[in-house]
Amino acid sequence: MICNLLNISNIDVVHGEQSLSPEEELLNGFISSFAPYMNTTLDFSVSNTALLLDKVGLSTLRMDKEMLQTIINGAKQLDYVSV
């Protein structure tokens, strides 16, 4: 979904053993330190945040597909993302 929104068509997620080009090996080296974060689901309590937001009449962010599309499209319109 993110690749579609950013008009990126030449990236694939592959599983298992694959032979990588030298460029892909270099990129994997840069992002390998983030692997533990990408392979883990973290759940943080938002009860304090929800309580404070409720006091001012707001609610917590509902991060669904529509919200993600809205955020990416907004970033594109503000030139935070160049595609």
Residue pairs with C-beta under 8 A, 6 or more apart in sequence:
1 65
1 68
1 69
2 8
2 68
2 72
3 9
3 11
5 68
5 69
5 72
5 73
6 72
6 76
6 81
6 83
7 83
8 83
20 28
46 60
49 60
50 59
50 60
53 59
53 60
61 67
72 81
75 81
76 83
